[in-house]
Each structure stands twice: as structure tokens, then as C-alpha cells.
Amino acid sequence: MADRRVDSSRKSSPETASASDSAPRSRPSAPSSQPSETARKKKILVVDDSLTSLLSQQLTLGVDDYDIIIARNGKEAIAKAIAERPDLILMDVVMPAMDGFQACRWLRAFDATKTVPIIMMTTRSDQTSIKIGFANGCTDYLIKPFDSNTLLTKVRTHLGE
């Protein structure tokens, strides 16, 4: 077995300490003009069964500005919203498996998603559909087709930007 004695004569004192014995000192850093790496991007769940619409919305929102999550129907939207906790949901109405109105109603029933803003985006422009959307808990209603500036304005408003 090796002898593990410490040679006390080698301990450094403040008078004999060398620069290598001292604890590393951090230098003050210059303020950065870039956003903090720990700053979290806002998450947006985009729900649509149309690949064209999904691509268009992704391009409008910009992948650098927001963390985009995709769902292709209402059931998938509910699962992803509960798991991912988005800051905003953009929801189509006419989709397979579960439509946007039903998904909105379900999302309002869960504590994790009941206060998340939901913007319905649909071709349904009749007053009955708009009333159904708000009755099921949507926060806002956009009629397709819409221009990218309108979408960005609504997104920024509901995200508090």
C-alpha cells in the first residue's frame, strides 16, 4: 500500500503562494450585444393538415424568431400542446381525426393549456363558424387567405411582443 502522507512543509502561505497556487479569477466581460443564450424562444404550435399551409406559416414566423412545433390534426395538437407547453397555438379548423373546434374545446379543459392563446385560422368565414370558434375557446379568428403581416401582428399581440 502506498504511503499517503502530506508534506506540510510544501503548503503555501500567503507569502509564498505563487500565481499558479491562487484560485482562478474571472475577468469582467464586456456587455454583449447579442441576446442571452439562456433566453428562451417563444414556442408556437402550428396545427394544420395542409403541408402548404404549414410551410407558409413557418416561413412567415421565421424559424430563428420562434420555436415552431407542428401537429397535423386536433388529436396530435392536444398531445403536443400538453407535452411541449407552447406560448401560442395557431389552429386550422377543417382537419382529419379531430377538427380545430373540438381540439380547442379539449385544450381549454386542461390546466396546462387552458390559458394558452389559440388563434383559429380557417377558410370558414360564416358568422356561425366564427361564433362556434369563440364558443369553443379560441382567442382570435383569422380567415384564410390572410397576408403574412396580419398573421405576424396577431402573433406578436397574443405573445405580448
Phi and psi restraints in degrees (value plus and minus 20) as a CYANA .aco file:
   2 ALA   PHI     -95.9   -55.9
   2 ALA   PSI     124.7   164.7
   3 ASP   PHI    -100.2   -60.2
   3 ASP   PSI     104.6   144.6
   4 ARG   PHI    -129.8   -89.8
   4 ARG   PSI      22.5    62.5
   5 ARG   PHI     -98.4   -58.4
   5 ARG   PSI     126.6   166.6
   6 VAL   PHI    -121.0   -81.0
   6 VAL   PSI     112.2   152.2
   7 ASP   PHI    -101.7   -61.7
   7 ASP   PSI      84.9   124.9
   8 SER   PHI     -88.8   -48.8
   8 SER   PSI     -38.3     1.7
   9 SER   PHI     -92.9   -52.9
   9 SER   PSI     -35.4     4.6
  10 ARG   PHI    -112.1   -72.1
  10 ARG   PSI     -26.6    13.4
  11 LYS   PHI     -82.8   -42.8
  11 LYS   PSI     120.9   160.9
  12 SER   PHI    -112.2   -72.2
  12 SER   PSI     123.9   163.9
  13 SER   PHI    -129.7   -89.7
  13 SER   PSI     149.8   189.8
  14 PRO   PHI     -76.4   -36.4
  14 PRO   PSI     -50.9   -10.9
  15 GLU   PHI     -96.3   -56.3
  15 GLU   PSI     -51.2   -11.2
  16 THR   PHI    -123.9   -83.9
  16 THR   PSI     -21.0    19.0
  17 ALA   PHI     -88.0   -48.0
  17 ALA   PSI     117.8   157.8
  18 SER   PHI    -117.4   -77.4
  18 SER   PSI     151.6   191.6
  19 ALA   PHI     -80.8   -40.8
  19 ALA   PSI     -51.2   -11.2
  20 SER   PHI     -93.9   -53.9
  20 SER   PSI     -40.7    -0.7
  21 ASP   PHI    -100.1   -60.1
  21 ASP   PSI     -42.4    -2.4
  22 SER   PHI     -97.6   -57.6
  22 SER   PSI     136.2   176.2
  23 ALA   PHI     -87.4   -47.4
  23 ALA   PSI     126.7   166.7
  24 PRO   PHI     -83.2   -43.2
  24 PRO   PSI     118.8   158.8
  25 ARG   PHI    -128.3   -88.3
  25 ARG   PSI     117.6   157.6
  26 SER   PHI    -111.3   -71.3
  26 SER   PSI     119.9   159.9
  27 ARG   PHI    -108.9   -68.9
  27 ARG   PSI     123.5   163.5
  28 PRO   PHI     -83.7   -43.7
  28 PRO   PSI     115.7   155.7
  29 SER   PHI    -116.3   -76.3
  29 SER   PSI     132.2   172.2
  30 ALA   PHI     -90.8   -50.8
  30 ALA   PSI     125.2   165.2
  31 PRO   PHI     -81.1   -41.1
  31 PRO   PSI     119.5   159.5
  32 SER   PHI    -112.7   -72.7
  32 SER   PSI     121.4   161.4
  33 SER   PHI    -107.1   -67.1
  33 SER   PSI     -28.5    11.5
  34 GLN   PHI    -108.3   -68.3
  34 GLN   PSI     132.9   172.9
  35 PRO   PHI     -86.0   -46.0
  35 PRO   PSI     131.5   171.5
  36 SER   PHI     -78.6   -38.6
  36 SER   PSI     118.3   158.3
  37 GLU   PHI     -87.8   -47.8
  37 GLU   PSI     -40.4    -0.4
  38 THR   PHI    -105.3   -65.3
  38 THR   PSI     -30.9     9.1
  39 ALA   PHI     -85.6   -45.6
  39 ALA   PSI     108.6   148.6
  40 ARG   PHI    -107.7   -67.7
  40 ARG   PSI     113.7   153.7
  41 LYS   PHI     -89.8   -49.8
  41 LYS   PSI     128.7   168.7
  42 LYS   PHI     -90.9   -50.9
  42 LYS   PSI     118.5   158.5
  43 LYS   PHI    -116.0   -76.0
  43 LYS   PSI     112.3   152.3
  44 ILE   PHI    -144.8  -104.8
  44 ILE   PSI     104.0   144.0
  45 LEU   PHI    -111.8   -71.8
  45 LEU   PSI      99.1   139.1
  46 VAL   PHI    -126.3   -86.3
  46 VAL   PSI     102.0   142.0
  47 VAL   PHI    -138.9   -98.9
  47 VAL   PSI      95.4   135.4
  48 ASP   PHI    -184.0  -144.0
  48 ASP   PSI     122.6   162.6
  49 ASP   PHI    -107.4   -67.4
  49 ASP   PSI     -29.2    10.8
  50 SER   PHI    -112.8   -72.8
  50 SER   PSI     100.0   140.0
  51 LEU   PHI     -82.6   -42.6
  51 LEU   PSI     -55.6   -15.6
  52 THR   PHI     -82.3   -42.3
  52 THR   PSI     -66.5   -26.5
  53 SER   PHI     -84.0   -44.0
  53 SER   PSI     -62.3   -22.3
  54 LEU   PHI     -79.8   -39.8
  54 LEU   PSI     -65.8   -25.8
  55 LEU   PHI     -83.8   -43.8
  55 LEU   PSI     -63.8   -23.8
  56 SER   PHI     -80.6   -40.6
  56 SER   PSI     -64.5   -24.5
  57 GLN   PHI     -87.6   -47.6
  57 GLN   PSI     -57.9   -17.9
  58 GLN   PHI     -83.1   -43.1
  58 GLN   PSI     -63.7   -23.7
  59 LEU   PHI     -84.7   -44.7
  59 LEU   PSI     -59.5   -19.5
  60 THR   PHI     -85.7   -45.7
  60 THR   PSI     -64.1   -24.1
  61 LEU   PHI     -95.8   -55.8
  61 LEU   PSI     -46.7    -6.7
  62 GLY   PHI      55.3    95.3
  62 GLY   PSI      99.4   139.4
  63 VAL   PHI     -87.6   -47.6
  63 VAL   PSI     -40.6    -0.6
  64 ASP   PHI    -100.1   -60.1
  64 ASP   PSI     -44.5    -4.5
  65 ASP   PHI    -106.8   -66.8
  65 ASP   PSI     -54.6   -14.6
  66 TYR   PHI    -154.7  -114.7
  66 TYR   PSI     135.0   175.0
  67 ASP   PHI    -109.3   -69.3
  67 ASP   PSI      89.2   129.2
  68 ILE   PHI    -115.9   -75.9
  68 ILE   PSI     109.4   149.4
  69 ILE   PHI    -136.4   -96.4
  69 ILE   PSI     119.6   159.6
  70 ILE   PHI    -134.0   -94.0
  70 ILE   PSI     118.8   158.8
  71 ALA   PHI    -155.4  -115.4
  71 ALA   PSI     126.8   166.8
  72 ARG   PHI    -123.3   -83.3
  72 ARG   PSI     -26.5    13.5
  73 ASN   PHI    -179.2  -139.2
  73 ASN   PSI     154.5   194.5
  74 GLY   PHI     -82.4   -42.4
  74 GLY   PSI     -61.6   -21.6
  75 LYS   PHI     -82.8   -42.8
  75 LYS   PSI     -64.3   -24.3
  76 GLU   PHI     -85.3   -45.3
  76 GLU   PSI     -55.5   -15.5
  77 ALA   PHI     -82.4   -42.4
  77 ALA   PSI     -62.8   -22.8
  78 ILE   PHI     -82.7   -42.7
  78 ILE   PSI     -67.4   -27.4
  79 ALA   PHI     -81.3   -41.3
  79 ALA   PSI     -65.4   -25.4
  80 LYS   PHI     -89.7   -49.7
  80 LYS   PSI     -56.3   -16.3
  81 ALA   PHI     -85.1   -45.1
  81 ALA   PSI     -60.7   -20.7
  82 ILE   PHI     -89.0   -49.0
  82 ILE   PSI     -60.1   -20.1
  83 ALA   PHI     -94.7   -54.7
  83 ALA   PSI     -60.4   -20.4
  84 GLU   PHI    -115.6   -75.6
  84 GLU   PSI     -40.6    -0.6
  85 ARG   PHI      33.0    73.0
  85 ARG   PSI      44.1    84.1
  86 PRO   PHI     -88.7   -48.7
  86 PRO   PSI     140.6   180.6
  87 ASP   PHI    -106.7   -66.7
  87 ASP   PSI     -38.4     1.6
  88 LEU   PHI    -177.4  -137.4
  88 LEU   PSI     127.0   167.0
  89 ILE   PHI    -144.3  -104.3
  89 ILE   PSI     109.1   149.1
  90 LEU   PHI    -126.6   -86.6
  90 LEU   PSI      96.9   136.9
  91 MET   PHI    -144.5  -104.5
  91 MET   PSI     104.2   144.2
  92 ASP   PHI     -93.3   -53.3
  92 ASP   PSI     142.7   182.7
  93 VAL   PHI    -119.1   -79.1
  93 VAL   PSI     -73.5   -33.5
  94 VAL   PHI    -104.9   -64.9
  94 VAL   PSI      84.5   124.5
  95 MET   PHI    -166.4  -126.4
  95 MET   PSI     137.5   177.5
  96 PRO   PHI     -94.9   -54.9
  96 PRO   PSI     146.5   186.5
  97 ALA   PHI      51.7    91.7
  97 ALA   PSI     -75.2   -35.2
  98 MET   PHI    -175.8  -135.8
  98 MET   PSI     107.4   147.4
  99 ASP   PHI     -97.3   -57.3
  99 ASP   PSI     151.1   191.1
 100 GLY   PHI     -84.4   -44.4
 100 GLY   PSI     -54.1   -14.1
 101 PHE   PHI     -83.6   -43.6
 101 PHE   PSI     -66.5   -26.5
 102 GLN   PHI     -84.2   -44.2
 102 GLN   PSI     -63.9   -23.9
 103 ALA   PHI     -81.9   -41.9
 103 ALA   PSI     -60.8   -20.8
 104 CYS   PHI     -80.6   -40.6
 104 CYS   PSI     -65.0   -25.0
 105 ARG   PHI     -80.5   -40.5
 105 ARG   PSI     -63.7   -23.7
 106 TRP   PHI     -84.1   -44.1
 106 TRP   PSI     -63.0   -23.0
 107 LEU   PHI     -82.7   -42.7
 107 LEU   PSI     -53.9   -13.9
 108 ARG   PHI     -90.9   -50.9
 108 ARG   PSI     -36.3     3.7
 109 ALA   PHI    -104.2   -64.2
 109 ALA   PSI     -36.5     3.5
 110 PHE   PHI    -117.6   -77.6
 110 PHE   PSI     115.3   155.3
 111 ASP   PHI     -76.3   -36.3
 111 ASP   PSI     -58.8   -18.8
 112 ALA   PHI     -86.1   -46.1
 112 ALA   PSI     -43.6    -3.6
 113 THR   PHI    -145.4  -105.4
 113 THR   PSI     -20.4    19.6
 114 LYS   PHI     -86.7   -46.7
 114 LYS   PSI     -41.0    -1.0
 115 THR   PHI    -127.3   -87.3
 115 THR   PSI     -18.5    21.5
 116 VAL   PHI     -91.9   -51.9
 116 VAL   PSI     107.3   147.3
 117 PRO   PHI     -82.3   -42.3
 117 PRO   PSI     115.5   155.5
 118 ILE   PHI    -142.8  -102.8
 118 ILE   PSI     100.1   140.1
 119 ILE   PHI    -124.5   -84.5
 119 ILE   PSI      95.9   135.9
 120 MET   PHI     -96.8   -56.8
 120 MET   PSI     115.6   155.6
 121 MET   PHI    -149.8  -109.8
 121 MET   PSI      91.9   131.9
 122 THR   PHI    -172.5  -132.5
 122 THR   PSI     142.4   182.4
 123 THR   PHI    -103.4   -63.4
 123 THR   PSI     -30.7     9.3
 124 ARG   PHI     -93.4   -53.4
 124 ARG   PSI      85.8   125.8
 125 SER   PHI    -127.1   -87.1
 125 SER   PSI     -19.6    20.4
 126 ASP   PHI     -93.5   -53.5
 126 ASP   PSI     131.6   171.6
 127 GLN   PHI     -79.7   -39.7
 127 GLN   PSI     -54.1   -14.1
 128 THR   PHI     -82.7   -42.7
 128 THR   PSI     -65.9   -25.9
 129 SER   PHI     -84.0   -44.0
 129 SER   PSI     -61.2   -21.2
 130 ILE   PHI     -81.8   -41.8
 130 ILE   PSI     -64.2   -24.2
 131 LYS   PHI     -83.2   -43.2
 131 LYS   PSI     -61.1   -21.1
 132 ILE   PHI     -82.4   -42.4
 132 ILE   PSI     -62.1   -22.1
 133 GLY   PHI     -77.8   -37.8
 133 GLY   PSI     -70.3   -30.3
 134 PHE   PHI     -89.0   -49.0
 134 PHE   PSI     -54.8   -14.8
 135 ALA   PHI     -85.0   -45.0
 135 ALA   PSI     -48.2    -8.2
 136 ASN   PHI    -110.0   -70.0
 136 ASN   PSI     -19.9    20.1
 137 GLY   PHI      89.0   129.0
 137 GLY   PSI     -11.0    29.0
 138 CYS   PHI     -89.8   -49.8
 138 CYS   PSI     132.2   172.2
 139 THR   PHI    -110.5   -70.5
 139 THR   PSI     -51.9   -11.9
 140 ASP   PHI    -171.2  -131.2
 140 ASP   PSI     146.6   186.6
 141 TYR   PHI    -161.5  -121.5
 141 TYR   PSI     100.0   140.0
 142 LEU   PHI    -134.6   -94.6
 142 LEU   PSI     112.4   152.4
 143 ILE   PHI    -117.3   -77.3
 143 ILE   PSI     106.3   146.3
 144 LYS   PHI     -98.5   -58.5
 144 LYS   PSI     126.1   166.1
 145 PRO   PHI     -98.9   -58.9
 145 PRO   PSI     128.6   168.6
 146 PHE   PHI    -150.6  -110.6
 146 PHE   PSI     138.5   178.5
 147 ASP   PHI    -107.6   -67.6
 147 ASP   PSI     139.4   179.4
 148 SER   PHI     -82.7   -42.7
 148 SER   PSI     -53.5   -13.5
 149 ASN   PHI     -84.9   -44.9
 149 ASN   PSI     -58.2   -18.2
 150 THR   PHI     -83.7   -43.7
 150 THR   PSI     -65.2   -25.2
 151 LEU   PHI     -81.9   -41.9
 151 LEU   PSI     -68.0   -28.0
 152 LEU   PHI     -81.9   -41.9
 152 LEU   PSI     -58.8   -18.8
 153 THR   PHI     -82.1   -42.1
 153 THR   PSI     -66.0   -26.0
 154 LYS   PHI     -85.8   -45.8
 154 LYS   PSI     -62.8   -22.8
 155 VAL   PHI     -79.9   -39.9
 155 VAL   PSI     -69.6   -29.6
 156 ARG   PHI     -83.6   -43.6
 156 ARG   PSI     -58.1   -18.1
 157 THR   PHI     -81.9   -41.9
 157 THR   PSI     -68.1   -28.1
 158 HIS   PHI     -95.1   -55.1
 158 HIS   PSI     -38.5     1.5
 159 LEU   PHI    -112.0   -72.0
 159 LEU   PSI     -22.7    17.3
 160 GLY   PHI      51.9    91.9
 160 GLY   PSI      10.9    50.9
